[in-house]
Amino acid sequence: MWDWMRTVVSGLRFEAAPARNMGPVHLAQGALWSERTRSGHPLTLTCREGMLWLTCEGDAKDYVLHPGDTLRMERSGHVVVQALKPSRFCLMQRAPVHTPCTPPVRKHEGLVR
């Protein structure tokens, strides 16, 4: 009778940390937004409309995000976003996860399309 429940529960990842949604953020063209991130609290930014320029302290690259682009920032530091056009973006921040079960993030690029 409870087999379906066992199937559902066995697929859950209890080590996953809850996400804190911090958005949407609307920026007029040329407007700036900044946030200081903490180590172990990855910040994910998704451009919903417009075009964004983004730079992260400690990262030699800058990024330009278009609608649908997502950037996950793993390291701590100051993040600055500027709207190159009137823009809207969403943020998600995860609490720290201290388990070895977390899948690795792609290291070659921060930008995910």
Buried (B, 14 or more C-beta within 10 A) or exposed (E): EEEEEEEEEEEEEEEEBEEEEBEEBBBEEEEEBEBEBEEBBBBBBBBBBBBBBBBBEEBEEEBEBBBEBBBBBBBBBEBBBBBBEBBBBBBBBBEEBEEEEEEEEEEEEBBEE
